[in-house]
Each structure stands twice: as structure tokens, then as C-alpha cells.
Amino acid sequence: MSEHGEHSVVERWDAGEMGCGELVIQLRGRLAALGPAALFELVAHDPGAPEDLPAWCRLTGHRLVAERHPVYLIQRRQEQ
């Protein structure tokens, strides 16, 4: 578990250069395995990530807590 400011990150994943299509499919599964409101740190170097990840979070109900490409802190939505 790592610290991100005042937040405790439950899991961290370095997706490297993975494209956002495959990335969000894998991210969905990784977040589903976590408890509600858990914090997840994602490292995504894909050039589309700064636009794609915030949009994906809005569509799925997860909260993008912080972003500084290539690092994104995502809070899993409350309900399972």
C-alpha cells in the first residue's frame, strides 16, 4: 500500500504503453476486485490516456481523484 497525499492507495498498476481500449477492459476488472471507495493508482503512458481516462471514469461512476500524466488516482465507485 502506498501513500498519495492524504490518500492510501490499495492497489497500483503500471499499464505501460497499453492502448486505452485494452487498458479500460483490464482496469474494469481490477477495480471490480476492490472494495467500494478503494483508491487505485494507475500508470498509463498511452498518449490518449489524458482524455480517455477522465471520460471513462465519468461514464462508469468511478471518481478521478488526481491526474498528472502518466499517473492517475482513481477511487472506485461506492456500489459493487
PDB file of N, CA, C and O in Angstrom:
ATOM      1  N   MET A   1       0.859  -1.173   0.000  1.00  0.00           N
ATOM      2  CA  MET A   1       0.000   0.000   0.000  1.00  0.00           C
ATOM      3  C   MET A   1       0.903   1.233   0.000  1.00  0.00           C
ATOM      4  O   MET A   1       1.843   1.318   0.790  1.00  0.00           O
ATOM      5  N   SER A   2       0.619   2.172  -0.874  1.00  0.00           N
ATOM      6  CA  SER A   2       1.430   3.381  -0.929  1.00  0.00           C
ATOM      7  C   SER A   2       0.581   4.590  -0.569  1.00  0.00           C
ATOM      8  O   SER A   2      -0.648   4.525  -0.538  1.00  0.00           O
ATOM      9  N   GLU A   3       1.264   5.687  -0.301  1.00  0.00           N
ATOM     10  CA  GLU A   3       0.568   6.924   0.058  1.00  0.00           C
ATOM     11  C   GLU A   3       0.544   7.862  -1.129  1.00  0.00           C
ATOM     12  O   GLU A   3       1.537   7.978  -1.848  1.00  0.00           O
ATOM     13  N   HIS A   4      -0.542   8.512  -1.338  1.00  0.00           N
ATOM     14  CA  HIS A   4      -0.680   9.518  -2.395  1.00  0.00           C
ATOM     15  C   HIS A   4      -1.319  10.730  -1.740  1.00  0.00           C
ATOM     16  O   HIS A   4      -2.543  10.863  -1.717  1.00  0.00           O
ATOM     17  N   GLY A   5      -0.474  11.619  -1.202  1.00  0.00           N
ATOM     18  CA  GLY A   5      -1.015  12.735  -0.432  1.00  0.00           C
ATOM     19  C   GLY A   5      -1.663  12.196   0.821  1.00  0.00           C
ATOM     20  O   GLY A   5      -1.034  11.461   1.582  1.00  0.00           O
ATOM     21  N   GLU A   6      -2.922  12.556   1.043  1.00  0.00           N
ATOM     22  CA  GLU A   6      -3.639  12.079   2.221  1.00  0.00           C
ATOM     23  C   GLU A   6      -4.340  10.755   1.959  1.00  0.00           C
ATOM     24  O   GLU A   6      -4.946  10.187   2.867  1.00  0.00           O
ATOM     25  N   HIS A   7      -4.265  10.256   0.727  1.00  0.00           N
ATOM     26  CA  HIS A   7      -4.986   9.054   0.322  1.00  0.00           C
ATOM     27  C   HIS A   7      -4.104   7.813   0.435  1.00  0.00           C
ATOM     28  O   HIS A   7      -2.917   7.872   0.117  1.00  0.00           O
ATOM     29  N   SER A   8      -4.663   6.702   0.880  1.00  0.00           N
ATOM     30  CA  SER A   8      -3.952   5.436   0.902  1.00  0.00           C
ATOM     31  C   SER A   8      -4.376   4.614  -0.303  1.00  0.00           C
ATOM     32  O   SER A   8      -5.546   4.260  -0.448  1.00  0.00           O
ATOM     33  N   VAL A   9      -3.430   4.318  -1.150  1.00  0.00           N
ATOM     34  CA  VAL A   9      -3.700   3.555  -2.357  1.00  0.00           C
ATOM     35  C   VAL A   9      -3.728   2.080  -2.006  1.00  0.00           C
ATOM     36  O   VAL A   9      -2.798   1.561  -1.389  1.00  0.00           O
ATOM     37  N   VAL A  10      -4.804   1.403  -2.405  1.00  0.00           N
ATOM     38  CA  VAL A  10      -4.975  -0.016  -2.117  1.00  0.00           C
ATOM     39  C   VAL A  10      -4.197  -0.858  -3.121  1.00  0.00           C
ATOM     40  O   VAL A  10      -3.604  -1.872  -2.752  1.00  0.00           O
ATOM     41  N   GLU A  11      -4.196  -0.449  -4.379  1.00  0.00           N
ATOM     42  CA  GLU A  11      -3.513  -1.204  -5.422  1.00  0.00           C
ATOM     43  C   GLU A  11      -2.916  -0.241  -6.437  1.00  0.00           C
ATOM     44  O   GLU A  11      -3.428   0.861  -6.637  1.00  0.00           O
ATOM     45  N   ARG A  12      -1.831  -0.665  -7.074  1.00  0.00           N
ATOM     46  CA  ARG A  12      -1.158   0.131  -8.094  1.00  0.00           C
ATOM     47  C   ARG A  12      -0.909  -0.759  -9.300  1.00  0.00           C
ATOM     48  O   ARG A  12      -0.539  -1.924  -9.154  1.00  0.00           O
ATOM     49  N   TRP A  13      -1.113  -0.207 -10.496  1.00  0.00           N
ATOM     50  CA  TRP A  13      -0.892  -0.961 -11.726  1.00  0.00           C
ATOM     51  C   TRP A  13      -0.189  -0.085 -12.737  1.00  0.00           C
ATOM     52  O   TRP A  13      -0.647   1.017 -13.036  1.00  0.00           O
ATOM     53  N   ASP A  14       0.916  -0.565 -13.261  1.00  0.00           N
ATOM     54  CA  ASP A  14       1.636   0.120 -14.327  1.00  0.00           C
ATOM     55  C   ASP A  14       1.247  -0.549 -15.639  1.00  0.00           C
ATOM     56  O   ASP A  14       1.710  -1.646 -15.951  1.00  0.00           O
ATOM     57  N   ALA A  15       0.385   0.131 -16.407  1.00  0.00           N
ATOM     58  CA  ALA A  15      -0.103  -0.412 -17.676  1.00  0.00           C
ATOM     59  C   ALA A  15       0.849  -0.123 -18.829  1.00  0.00           C
ATOM     60  O   ALA A  15       0.604  -0.551 -19.956  1.00  0.00           O
ATOM     61  N   GLY A  16       1.919   0.591 -18.562  1.00  0.00           N
ATOM     62  CA  GLY A  16       2.917   0.866 -19.584  1.00  0.00           C
ATOM     63  C   GLY A  16       2.335   1.594 -20.789  1.00  0.00           C
ATOM     64  O   GLY A  16       1.625   2.588 -20.637  1.00  0.00           O
ATOM     65  N   GLU A  17       2.637   1.101 -21.978  1.00  0.00           N
ATOM     66  CA  GLU A  17       2.200   1.716 -23.238  1.00  0.00           C
ATOM     67  C   GLU A  17       0.877   1.132 -23.750  1.00  0.00           C
ATOM     68  O   GLU A  17       0.470   1.428 -24.874  1.00  0.00           O
ATOM     69  N   MET A  18       0.207   0.313 -22.947  1.00  0.00           N
ATOM     70  CA  MET A  18      -1.036  -0.334 -23.377  1.00  0.00           C
ATOM     71  C   MET A  18      -2.035   0.703 -23.877  1.00  0.00           C
ATOM     72  O   MET A  18      -2.231   1.742 -23.247  1.00  0.00           O
ATOM     73  N   GLY A  19      -2.666   0.414 -25.016  1.00  0.00           N
ATOM     74  CA  GLY A  19      -3.674   1.310 -25.569  1.00  0.00           C
ATOM     75  C   GLY A  19      -4.910   1.362 -24.688  1.00  0.00           C
ATOM     76  O   GLY A  19      -5.216   0.411 -23.969  1.00  0.00           O
ATOM     77  N   CYS A  20      -5.615   2.479 -24.754  1.00  0.00           N
ATOM     78  CA  CYS A  20      -6.737   2.700 -23.834  1.00  0.00           C
ATOM     79  C   CYS A  20      -7.874   1.694 -24.001  1.00  0.00           C
ATOM     80  O   CYS A  20      -8.571   1.411 -23.027  1.00  0.00           O
ATOM     81  N   GLY A  21      -8.086   1.146 -25.189  1.00  0.00           N
ATOM     82  CA  GLY A  21      -9.140   0.147 -25.368  1.00  0.00           C
ATOM     83  C   GLY A  21      -8.935  -1.056 -24.465  1.00  0.00           C
ATOM     84  O   GLY A  21      -9.807  -1.410 -23.673  1.00  0.00           O
ATOM     85  N   GLU A  22      -7.770  -1.678 -24.595  1.00  0.00           N
ATOM     86  CA  GLU A  22      -7.453  -2.832 -23.760  1.00  0.00           C
ATOM     87  C   GLU A  22      -7.277  -2.421 -22.302  1.00  0.00           C
ATOM     88  O   GLU A  22      -7.655  -3.159 -21.392  1.00  0.00           O
ATOM     89  N   LEU A  23      -6.704  -1.246 -22.086  1.00  0.00           N
ATOM     90  CA  LEU A  23      -6.450  -0.762 -20.740  1.00  0.00           C
ATOM     91  C   LEU A  23      -7.742  -0.657 -19.927  1.00  0.00           C
ATOM     92  O   LEU A  23      -7.789  -1.129 -18.791  1.00  0.00           O
ATOM     93  N   VAL A  24      -8.786  -0.049 -20.486  1.00  0.00           N
ATOM     94  CA  VAL A  24     -10.010   0.125 -19.692  1.00  0.00           C
ATOM     95  C   VAL A  24     -10.708  -1.201 -19.431  1.00  0.00           C
ATOM     96  O   VAL A  24     -11.388  -1.350 -18.416  1.00  0.00           O
ATOM     97  N   ILE A  25     -10.551  -2.171 -20.334  1.00  0.00           N
ATOM     98  CA  ILE A  25     -11.127  -3.501 -20.082  1.00  0.00           C
ATOM     99  C   ILE A  25     -10.440  -4.137 -18.874  1.00  0.00           C
ATOM    100  O   ILE A  25     -11.101  -4.674 -17.986  1.00  0.00           O
ATOM    101  N   GLN A  26      -9.111  -4.072 -18.850  1.00  0.00           N
ATOM    102  CA  GLN A  26      -8.378  -4.638 -17.709  1.00  0.00           C
ATOM    103  C   GLN A  26      -8.603  -3.817 -16.443  1.00  0.00           C
ATOM    104  O   GLN A  26      -8.712  -4.374 -15.351  1.00  0.00           O
ATOM    105  N   LEU A  27      -8.672  -2.502 -16.587  1.00  0.00           N
ATOM    106  CA  LEU A  27      -8.901  -1.626 -15.434  1.00  0.00           C
ATOM    107  C   LEU A  27     -10.248  -1.929 -14.788  1.00  0.00           C
ATOM    108  O   LEU A  27     -10.365  -1.945 -13.563  1.00  0.00           O
ATOM    109  N   ARG A  28     -11.247  -2.164 -15.602  1.00  0.00           N
ATOM    110  CA  ARG A  28     -12.591  -2.509 -15.087  1.00  0.00           C
ATOM    111  C   ARG A  28     -12.518  -3.726 -14.160  1.00  0.00           C
ATOM    112  O   ARG A  28     -13.078  -3.712 -13.064  1.00  0.00           O
ATOM    113  N   GLY A  29     -11.827  -4.772 -14.605  1.00  0.00           N
ATOM    114  CA  GLY A  29     -11.693  -5.974 -13.788  1.00  0.00           C
ATOM    115  C   GLY A  29     -10.906  -5.744 -12.512  1.00  0.00           C
ATOM    116  O   GLY A  29     -11.251  -6.275 -11.456  1.00  0.00           O
ATOM    117  N   ARG A  30      -9.852  -4.954 -12.608  1.00  0.00           N
ATOM    118  CA  ARG A  30      -9.032  -4.675 -11.431  1.00  0.00           C
ATOM    119  C   ARG A  30      -9.816  -3.865 -10.393  1.00  0.00           C
ATOM    120  O   ARG A  30      -9.707  -4.126  -9.195  1.00  0.00           O
ATOM    121  N   LEU A  31     -10.596  -2.893 -10.842  1.00  0.00           N
ATOM    122  CA  LEU A  31     -11.405  -2.102  -9.910  1.00  0.00           C
ATOM    123  C   LEU A  31     -12.529  -2.937  -9.311  1.00  0.00           C
ATOM    124  O   LEU A  31     -12.872  -2.770  -8.140  1.00  0.00           O
ATOM    125  N   ALA A  32     -13.102  -3.833 -10.107  1.00  0.00           N
ATOM    126  CA  ALA A  32     -14.194  -4.682  -9.610  1.00  0.00           C
ATOM    127  C   ALA A  32     -13.729  -5.564  -8.454  1.00  0.00           C
ATOM    128  O   ALA A  32     -14.527  -5.925  -7.590  1.00  0.00           O
ATOM    129  N   ALA A  33     -12.451  -5.909  -8.434  1.00  0.00           N
ATOM    130  CA  ALA A  33     -11.917  -6.768  -7.377  1.00  0.00           C
ATOM    131  C   ALA A  33     -11.680  -6.013  -6.066  1.00  0.00           C
ATOM    132  O   ALA A  33     -11.412  -6.630  -5.035  1.00  0.00           O
ATOM    133  N   LEU A  34     -11.778  -4.692  -6.105  1.00  0.00           N
ATOM    134  CA  LEU A  34     -11.544  -3.877  -4.912  1.00  0.00           C
ATOM    135  C   LEU A  34     -12.852  -3.554  -4.198  1.00  0.00           C
ATOM    136  O   LEU A  34     -13.931  -3.668  -4.780  1.00  0.00           O
ATOM    137  N   GLY A  35     -12.751  -3.159  -2.963  1.00  0.00           N
ATOM    138  CA  GLY A  35     -13.924  -2.753  -2.202  1.00  0.00           C
ATOM    139  C   GLY A  35     -14.401  -1.371  -2.628  1.00  0.00           C
ATOM    140  O   GLY A  35     -13.647  -0.617  -3.243  1.00  0.00           O
ATOM    141  N   PRO A  36     -15.649  -1.035  -2.306  1.00  0.00           N
ATOM    142  CA  PRO A  36     -16.186   0.283  -2.633  1.00  0.00           C
ATOM    143  C   PRO A  36     -15.318   1.399  -2.061  1.00  0.00           C
ATOM    144  O   PRO A  36     -14.845   1.307  -0.928  1.00  0.00           O
ATOM    145  N   ALA A  37     -15.115   2.436  -2.835  1.00  0.00           N
ATOM    146  CA  ALA A  37     -14.353   3.638  -2.467  1.00  0.00           C
ATOM    147  C   ALA A  37     -12.847   3.401  -2.336  1.00  0.00           C
ATOM    148  O   ALA A  37     -12.124   4.293  -1.893  1.00  0.00           O
ATOM    149  N   ALA A  38     -12.363   2.217  -2.712  1.00  0.00           N
ATOM    150  CA  ALA A  38     -10.924   1.943  -2.660  1.00  0.00           C
ATOM    151  C   ALA A  38     -10.197   2.825  -3.665  1.00  0.00           C
ATOM    152  O   ALA A  38     -10.741   3.175  -4.713  1.00  0.00           O
ATOM    153  N   LEU A  39      -8.964   3.177  -3.332  1.00  0.00           N
ATOM    154  CA  LEU A  39      -8.158   4.015  -4.214  1.00  0.00           C
ATOM    155  C   LEU A  39      -7.188   3.160  -5.018  1.00  0.00           C
ATOM    156  O   LEU A  39      -6.540   2.258  -4.487  1.00  0.00           O
ATOM    157  N   PHE A  40      -7.104   3.459  -6.294  1.00  0.00           N
ATOM    158  CA  PHE A  40      -6.303   2.694  -7.245  1.00  0.00           C
ATOM    159  C   PHE A  40      -5.399   3.659  -7.993  1.00  0.00           C
ATOM    160  O   PHE A  40      -5.869   4.656  -8.543  1.00  0.00           O
ATOM    161  N   GLU A  41      -4.108   3.367  -8.016  1.00  0.00           N
ATOM    162  CA  GLU A  41      -3.165   4.206  -8.750  1.00  0.00           C
ATOM    163  C   GLU A  41      -2.806   3.514 -10.054  1.00  0.00           C
ATOM    164  O   GLU A  41      -2.349   2.372 -10.066  1.00  0.00           O
ATOM    165  N   LEU A  42      -3.022   4.224 -11.141  1.00  0.00           N
ATOM    166  CA  LEU A  42      -2.754   3.697 -12.475  1.00  0.00           C
ATOM    167  C   LEU A  42      -1.659   4.522 -13.124  1.00  0.00           C
ATOM    168  O   LEU A  42      -1.679   5.752 -13.078  1.00  0.00           O
ATOM    169  N   VAL A  43      -0.709   3.836 -13.726  1.00  0.00           N
ATOM    170  CA  VAL A  43       0.309   4.494 -14.550  1.00  0.00           C
ATOM    171  C   VAL A  43       0.020   4.075 -15.982  1.00  0.00           C
ATOM    172  O   VAL A  43       0.096   2.893 -16.316  1.00  0.00           O
ATOM    173  N   ALA A  44      -0.312   5.049 -16.830  1.00  0.00           N
ATOM    174  CA  ALA A  44      -0.682   4.773 -18.225  1.00  0.00           C
ATOM    175  C   ALA A  44       0.035   5.771 -19.136  1.00  0.00           C
ATOM    176  O   ALA A  44      -0.229   6.972 -19.089  1.00  0.00           O
ATOM    177  N   HIS A  45       0.932   5.264 -19.952  1.00  0.00           N
ATOM    178  CA  HIS A  45       1.728   6.120 -20.829  1.00  0.00           C
ATOM    179  C   HIS A  45       1.076   6.363 -22.190  1.00  0.00           C
ATOM    180  O   HIS A  45       1.600   7.144 -22.983  1.00  0.00           O
ATOM    181  N   ASP A  46      -0.041   5.721 -22.478  1.00  0.00           N
ATOM    182  CA  ASP A  46      -0.719   5.909 -23.751  1.00  0.00           C
ATOM    183  C   ASP A  46      -1.027   7.396 -23.954  1.00  0.00           C
ATOM    184  O   ASP A  46      -1.545   8.038 -23.040  1.00  0.00           O
ATOM    185  N   PRO A  47      -0.719   7.960 -25.133  1.00  0.00           N
ATOM    186  CA  PRO A  47      -0.968   9.388 -25.338  1.00  0.00           C
ATOM    187  C   PRO A  47      -2.446   9.782 -25.273  1.00  0.00           C
ATOM    188  O   PRO A  47      -2.752  10.957 -25.073  1.00  0.00           O
ATOM    189  N   GLY A  48      -3.358   8.841 -25.437  1.00  0.00           N
ATOM    190  CA  GLY A  48      -4.781   9.136 -25.350  1.00  0.00           C
ATOM    191  C   GLY A  48      -5.327   9.117 -23.931  1.00  0.00           C
ATOM    192  O   GLY A  48      -6.465   9.525 -23.698  1.00  0.00           O
ATOM    193  N   ALA A  49      -4.528   8.646 -22.981  1.00  0.00           N
ATOM    194  CA  ALA A  49      -4.994   8.498 -21.600  1.00  0.00           C
ATOM    195  C   ALA A  49      -5.501   9.793 -20.966  1.00  0.00           C
ATOM    196  O   ALA A  49      -6.506   9.749 -20.256  1.00  0.00           O
ATOM    197  N   PRO A  50      -4.854  10.953 -21.186  1.00  0.00           N
ATOM    198  CA  PRO A  50      -5.351  12.179 -20.539  1.00  0.00           C
ATOM    199  C   PRO A  50      -6.785  12.549 -20.924  1.00  0.00           C
ATOM    200  O   PRO A  50      -7.476  13.210 -20.149  1.00  0.00           O
ATOM    201  N   GLU A  51      -7.234  12.137 -22.094  1.00  0.00           N
ATOM    202  CA  GLU A  51      -8.627  12.384 -22.489  1.00  0.00           C
ATOM    203  C   GLU A  51      -9.517  11.184 -22.198  1.00  0.00           C
ATOM    204  O   GLU A  51     -10.650  11.340 -21.742  1.00  0.00           O
ATOM    205  N   ASP A  52      -9.000   9.983 -22.465  1.00  0.00           N
ATOM    206  CA  ASP A  52      -9.820   8.775 -22.349  1.00  0.00           C
ATOM    207  C   ASP A  52     -10.153   8.397 -20.913  1.00  0.00           C
ATOM    208  O   ASP A  52     -11.291   8.025 -20.628  1.00  0.00           O
ATOM    209  N   LEU A  53      -9.194   8.482 -20.009  1.00  0.00           N
ATOM    210  CA  LEU A  53      -9.448   8.032 -18.634  1.00  0.00           C
ATOM    211  C   LEU A  53     -10.456   8.901 -17.881  1.00  0.00           C
ATOM    212  O   LEU A  53     -11.331   8.356 -17.208  1.00  0.00           O
ATOM    213  N   PRO A  54     -10.367  10.234 -17.967  1.00  0.00           N
ATOM    214  CA  PRO A  54     -11.418  11.032 -17.307  1.00  0.00           C
ATOM    215  C   PRO A  54     -12.815  10.735 -17.875  1.00  0.00           C
ATOM    216  O   PRO A  54     -13.790  10.667 -17.127  1.00  0.00           O
ATOM    217  N   ALA A  55     -12.904  10.561 -19.188  1.00  0.00           N
ATOM    218  CA  ALA A  55     -14.201  10.246 -19.804  1.00  0.00           C
ATOM    219  C   ALA A  55     -14.703   8.888 -19.330  1.00  0.00           C
ATOM    220  O   ALA A  55     -15.888   8.737 -19.032  1.00  0.00           O
ATOM    221  N   TRP A  56     -13.817   7.898 -19.255  1.00  0.00           N
ATOM    222  CA  TRP A  56     -14.201   6.565 -18.805  1.00  0.00           C
ATOM    223  C   TRP A  56     -14.687   6.612 -17.362  1.00  0.00           C
ATOM    224  O   TRP A  56     -15.675   5.964 -17.017  1.00  0.00           O
ATOM    225  N   CYS A  57     -13.999   7.375 -16.521  1.00  0.00           N
ATOM    226  CA  CYS A  57     -14.427   7.496 -15.121  1.00  0.00           C
ATOM    227  C   CYS A  57     -15.822   8.110 -15.031  1.00  0.00           C
ATOM    228  O   CYS A  57     -16.655   7.638 -14.258  1.00  0.00           O
ATOM    229  N   ARG A  58     -16.083   9.156 -15.811  1.00  0.00           N
ATOM    230  CA  ARG A  58     -17.422   9.778 -15.801  1.00  0.00           C
ATOM    231  C   ARG A  58     -18.489   8.781 -16.242  1.00  0.00           C
ATOM    232  O   ARG A  58     -19.570   8.732 -15.655  1.00  0.00           O
ATOM    233  N   LEU A  59     -18.200   7.995 -17.257  1.00  0.00           N
ATOM    234  CA  LEU A  59     -19.182   7.036 -17.783  1.00  0.00           C
ATOM    235  C   LEU A  59     -19.444   5.876 -16.824  1.00  0.00           C
ATOM    236  O   LEU A  59     -20.555   5.348 -16.791  1.00  0.00           O
ATOM    237  N   THR A  60     -18.457   5.480 -16.057  1.00  0.00           N
ATOM    238  CA  THR A  60     -18.591   4.304 -15.197  1.00  0.00           C
ATOM    239  C   THR A  60     -18.926   4.631 -13.749  1.00  0.00           C
ATOM    240  O   THR A  60     -19.265   3.732 -12.979  1.00  0.00           O
ATOM    241  N   GLY A  61     -18.839   5.905 -13.365  1.00  0.00           N
ATOM    242  CA  GLY A  61     -19.161   6.289 -11.996  1.00  0.00           C
ATOM    243  C   GLY A  61     -17.991   6.255 -11.036  1.00  0.00           C
ATOM    244  O   GLY A  61     -18.155   6.541  -9.849  1.00  0.00           O
ATOM    245  N   HIS A  62     -16.801   5.906 -11.534  1.00  0.00           N
ATOM    246  CA  HIS A  62     -15.608   5.968 -10.694  1.00  0.00           C
ATOM    247  C   HIS A  62     -15.157   7.425 -10.648  1.00  0.00           C
ATOM    248  O   HIS A  62     -15.475   8.208 -11.543  1.00  0.00           O
ATOM    249  N   ARG A  63     -14.414   7.786  -9.603  1.00  0.00           N
ATOM    250  CA  ARG A  63     -14.002   9.181  -9.446  1.00  0.00           C
ATOM    251  C   ARG A  63     -12.508   9.314  -9.703  1.00  0.00           C
ATOM    252  O   ARG A  63     -11.692   8.616  -9.101  1.00  0.00           O
ATOM    253  N   LEU A  64     -12.171  10.215 -10.601  1.00  0.00           N
ATOM    254  CA  LEU A  64     -10.776  10.521 -10.866  1.00  0.00           C
ATOM    255  C   LEU A  64     -10.335  11.539  -9.817  1.00  0.00           C
ATOM    256  O   LEU A  64     -10.679  12.718  -9.902  1.00  0.00           O
ATOM    257  N   VAL A  65      -9.576  11.075  -8.832  1.00  0.00           N
ATOM    258  CA  VAL A  65      -9.177  11.901  -7.697  1.00  0.00           C
ATOM    259  C   VAL A  65      -8.048  12.846  -8.084  1.00  0.00           C
ATOM    260  O   VAL A  65      -8.046  14.015  -7.696  1.00  0.00           O
ATOM    261  N   ALA A  66      -7.094  12.340  -8.845  1.00  0.00           N
ATOM    262  CA  ALA A  66      -5.947  13.148  -9.262  1.00  0.00           C
ATOM    263  C   ALA A  66      -5.405  12.592 -10.571  1.00  0.00           C
ATOM    264  O   ALA A  66      -5.467  11.391 -10.835  1.00  0.00           O
ATOM    265  N   GLU A  67      -4.874  13.495 -11.377  1.00  0.00           N
ATOM    266  CA  GLU A  67      -4.233  13.060 -12.614  1.00  0.00           C
ATOM    267  C   GLU A  67      -3.062  13.961 -12.934  1.00  0.00           C
ATOM    268  O   GLU A  67      -3.159  15.188 -12.919  1.00  0.00           O
ATOM    269  N   ARG A  68      -1.984  13.324 -13.218  1.00  0.00           N
ATOM    270  CA  ARG A  68      -0.775  14.018 -13.679  1.00  0.00           C
ATOM    271  C   ARG A  68      -0.071  13.016 -14.577  1.00  0.00           C
ATOM    272  O   ARG A  68       0.779  12.239 -14.143  1.00  0.00           O
ATOM    273  N   HIS A  69      -0.458  13.063 -15.847  1.00  0.00           N
ATOM    274  CA  HIS A  69       0.007  12.061 -16.804  1.00  0.00           C
ATOM    275  C   HIS A  69       1.486  11.772 -16.598  1.00  0.00           C
ATOM    276  O   HIS A  69       2.298  12.697 -16.594  1.00  0.00           O
ATOM    277  N   PRO A  70       1.844  10.519 -16.428  1.00  0.00           N
ATOM    278  CA  PRO A  70       1.097   9.295 -16.686  1.00  0.00           C
ATOM    279  C   PRO A  70       0.438   8.663 -15.457  1.00  0.00           C
ATOM    280  O   PRO A  70       0.011   7.511 -15.526  1.00  0.00           O
ATOM    281  N   VAL A  71       0.343   9.379 -14.342  1.00  0.00           N
ATOM    282  CA  VAL A  71      -0.202   8.793 -13.105  1.00  0.00           C
ATOM    283  C   VAL A  71      -1.621   9.299 -12.859  1.00  0.00           C
ATOM    284  O   VAL A  71      -1.888  10.499 -12.906  1.00  0.00           O
ATOM    285  N   TYR A  72      -2.523   8.353 -12.596  1.00  0.00           N
ATOM    286  CA  TYR A  72      -3.939   8.646 -12.361  1.00  0.00           C
ATOM    287  C   TYR A  72      -4.366   7.957 -11.073  1.00  0.00           C
ATOM    288  O   TYR A  72      -4.096   6.772 -10.883  1.00  0.00           O
ATOM    289  N   LEU A  73      -5.025   8.687 -10.197  1.00  0.00           N
ATOM    290  CA  LEU A  73      -5.549   8.127  -8.958  1.00  0.00           C
ATOM    291  C   LEU A  73      -7.063   8.046  -9.101  1.00  0.00           C
ATOM    292  O   LEU A  73      -7.742   9.060  -9.259  1.00  0.00           O
ATOM    293  N   ILE A  74      -7.574   6.832  -9.044  1.00  0.00           N
ATOM    294  CA  ILE A  74      -8.999   6.578  -9.279  1.00  0.00           C
ATOM    295  C   ILE A  74      -9.614   5.989  -8.018  1.00  0.00           C
ATOM    296  O   ILE A  74      -9.072   5.056  -7.426  1.00  0.00           O
ATOM    297  N   GLN A  75     -10.752   6.547  -7.614  1.00  0.00           N
ATOM    298  CA  GLN A  75     -11.495   5.993  -6.483  1.00  0.00           C
ATOM    299  C   GLN A  75     -12.646   5.164  -7.036  1.00  0.00           C
ATOM    300  O   GLN A  75     -13.471   5.647  -7.812  1.00  0.00           O
ATOM    301  N   ARG A  76     -12.677   3.900  -6.613  1.00  0.00           N
ATOM    302  CA  ARG A  76     -13.732   3.002  -7.078  1.00  0.00           C
ATOM    303  C   ARG A  76     -15.085   3.538  -6.623  1.00  0.00           C
ATOM    304  O   ARG A  76     -15.211   4.100  -5.536  1.00  0.00           O
ATOM    305  N   ARG A  77     -16.085   3.357  -7.465  1.00  0.00           N
ATOM    306  CA  ARG A  77     -17.426   3.825  -7.094  1.00  0.00           C
ATOM    307  C   ARG A  77     -17.901   3.095  -5.845  1.00  0.00           C
ATOM    308  O   ARG A  77     -17.391   2.027  -5.506  1.00  0.00           O
ATOM    309  N   GLN A  78     -18.873   3.678  -5.172  1.00  0.00           N
ATOM    310  CA  GLN A  78     -19.342   3.184  -3.880  1.00  0.00           C
ATOM    311  C   GLN A  78     -20.044   1.829  -3.955  1.00  0.00           C
ATOM    312  O   GLN A  78     -19.803   0.954  -3.123  1.00  0.00           O
ATOM    313  N   GLU A  79     -20.907   1.661  -4.950  1.00  0.00           N
ATOM    314  CA  GLU A  79     -21.669   0.407  -5.012  1.00  0.00           C
ATOM    315  C   GLU A  79     -20.883  -0.659  -5.778  1.00  0.00           C
ATOM    316  O   GLU A  79     -20.059  -0.345  -6.636  1.00  0.00           O
ATOM    317  N   GLN A  80     -21.150  -1.907  -5.456  1.00  0.00           N
ATOM    318  CA  GLN A  80     -20.491  -3.038  -6.124  1.00  0.00           C
ATOM    319  C   GLN A  80     -21.085  -3.259  -7.440  1.00  0.00           C
ATOM    320  O   GLN A  80     -20.669  -4.167  -8.161  1.00  0.00           O
TER     321      GLN A  80
END
